[in-house]
């Protein structure tokens, strides 16, 4: 990992701030700058996160608490579904919003 640009603004082509760079990754085996990968947080997410960080010191990320897979043609065939679309819930975490909503795995 490289310390370059962490915390700096992410700008669009017009110079407008659209996010914040949080980390850059450079391959140790490459000297090519075009092989670097940067990670950023979009500004619309920052607007939600920063007030909580300032007032509470943390941000609780929303979560569903269900794990599964997209329904593929093979999955649909294996469980005799008429259509190969949707999400197959495999497991639900205890005390999760999914569990409270009655979603079953």
PyMOL commands that set and color helices and strands:
alter all, ss='L'
color gray80, all
select helices_A, chain A and resi 33-35+43-56+73-78+97-100
alter helices_A, ss='H'
color red, helices_A
select strands_A, chain A and resi 9-11+17-25+37-42+66-70+87-92
alter strands_A, ss='S'
color yellow, strands_A
deselect
rebuild
show_as cartoon
